[in-house]
Amino acid sequence: MVKQTKIQKARAEFDREKLYTVDDALKMLRDNKRKFDETVEVAMNLGVDPRHADQMVRGMVSLPSGTGKDVRVAVFARGDNADKALKAGADKVGAEDLM
């Protein structure tokens, strides 16, 4: 029952039919504190036609706190290449022993 009430209260805080500005939406996100990692879904109309090469939208975003995942590198190599991989920062280096 408590969970239902919290969900209903959260849904009542905003109008699903209204279009919010980016600033207003971010303010609403910051005001609502939850006890779990929230997910935000954003839909934007950019007014471009992806079939045309000059209107493609591509890019990268660097998140301020990273993605939360640690990158680990394993290299299958022997001899000099194994030494080079270790010097380059590989976490694990080996050949058949890694399989």
matplotlib code that plots the C-alpha trace (Angstrom):
import matplotlib.pyplot as plt

x = [0.0, 2.8, 4.5, 1.3, 1.0, 4.5, 4.1, 0.8, 2.3, 5.3, 3.0, 0.8, 3.7, 3.9, 1.5, 2.3, 0.6, 2.6, 5.8, 8.5, 11.5, 14.9, 15.5, 12.2, 12.6, 16.1, 14.7, 12.0, 14.5, 16.7, 13.8, 12.6, 14.8, 14.4, 16.1, 17.2, 19.2, 16.8, 16.6, 15.7, 14.3, 14.5, 12.8, 13.7, 12.4, 15.5, 13.8, 16.4, 16.0, 18.5, 18.3, 20.4, 24.1, 24.4, 21.7, 23.0, 23.3, 26.2, 28.2, 29.6, 29.0, 31.4, 29.4, 30.7, 30.9, 31.7, 29.6, 30.1, 31.8, 35.5, 37.3, 39.5, 41.8, 42.9, 45.5, 46.3, 50.0, 53.4, 56.9, 57.7, 54.1, 53.1, 55.7, 54.4, 50.8, 51.8, 53.7, 50.7, 48.4, 46.7, 45.1, 45.8, 48.2, 48.6, 47.8, 46.2, 46.2, 43.6, 41.0]
y = [0.0, 2.4, 1.7, 2.5, 5.8, 6.9, 6.1, 7.9, 10.9, 11.0, 10.8, 13.6, 16.0, 16.6, 16.8, 14.1, 16.1, 19.3, 20.0, 21.3, 23.3, 21.7, 24.0, 23.2, 19.4, 19.5, 21.4, 18.9, 16.0, 17.7, 18.4, 14.8, 12.7, 8.9, 6.0, 4.4, 5.1, 7.0, 6.6, 9.5, 9.1, 12.1, 12.4, 15.4, 16.4, 17.8, 18.3, 16.5, 13.8, 11.0, 9.8, 12.8, 12.6, 16.3, 16.1, 13.1, 13.8, 12.0, 12.8, 11.7, 12.9, 12.6, 12.1, 14.0, 10.9, 8.4, 5.5, 3.6, 0.7, 0.0, -0.9, -4.0, -5.1, -8.7, -9.3, -12.6, -12.4, -14.0, -12.8, -9.2, -8.4, -9.6, -7.2, -4.4, -5.0, -5.0, -1.7, -0.2, -1.0, -4.3, -5.9, -9.5, -10.8, -14.4, -17.0, -20.3, -19.8, -17.1, -19.3]
z = [0.0, 0.8, -2.5, -4.4, -2.5, -3.3, -7.0, -7.2, -5.4, -7.8, -10.9, -9.6, -9.3, -13.0, -16.0, -18.6, -21.4, -20.8, -22.7, -20.2, -21.1, -20.4, -17.4, -15.9, -16.4, -14.8, -11.9, -11.4, -11.5, -8.9, -6.6, -6.4, -4.2, -4.4, -2.6, -5.8, -9.0, -11.2, -15.0, -17.2, -20.7, -23.0, -26.4, -28.6, -32.0, -33.8, -37.1, -39.2, -41.8, -41.1, -44.7, -45.7, -45.0, -44.2, -41.5, -39.4, -35.7, -34.0, -31.0, -27.7, -24.2, -21.3, -18.1, -15.1, -12.9, -15.6, -16.6, -13.4, -15.1, -14.7, -18.0, -17.8, -20.7, -21.3, -24.0, -25.6, -26.4, -25.8, -25.5, -26.4, -27.2, -23.8, -22.2, -24.4, -23.3, -19.6, -20.1, -21.9, -18.9, -19.7, -16.6, -17.7, -20.3, -21.4, -24.0, -23.4, -19.7, -20.0, -21.7]

ax = plt.figure().add_subplot(projection="3d")
ax.plot(x, y, z, "-o")
ax.set_aspect("equal")
plt.show()
